[in-house]
Amino acid sequence: MKSAKIFVISILLSSLTLSCKNDSSKNVSYGKSNDKSSLEQSIDRGKLVYDDLCITCHMANGEGVPNVFPPLANSDYLKNNQIQSIKGIKYGQKGEIVVNGKTYNGVMAAMGLEDDEVADVMNYINNSWGNNFGKEVTVEEVTKVTK
């Protein structure tokens, strides 16, 4: 009788183990859609970087602080100076810039981001608040930008 119980328990455990076995061919990703493009995924990651490091000065709506921190929303500077914008995020920026007709003369400290984080935050900024620059910023492109 005891051996029959052990046999039944071992059968149940075996079937439970087999039913819980991960089928790697299913490529399951909990909480994320696998249907997103690489740009959409980069934008999602970039929002996290932005919310962590950039939002304090450039605000949640990307409008910055008038006469202090330039806007990123509908920014002609950002649109026309992608390499300089990458350089600013990567290495920091100081000196005069003109954004949407207004002159800013401040300092933006380097954030200490890796190249993939710079690409992600650029993709987020380039596709938010009226910005739609149509091109994905790649890690390779960011890596080529030097001081």
ABEGO torsion letter per residue (X at the ends): XAAAAAAAAAAAAAAAAAAABBBAAAGBBBGBBAABBAAAAAAAAAAAAAAAAAAAAAEAAGAEBBGABBBABGBAAAAABAAAAAAAAAAEBBEBBBBGGBBBBBBBBBAGBBAAAAAAAAAAAAABGGBBAGBBBBAAAAAABBX
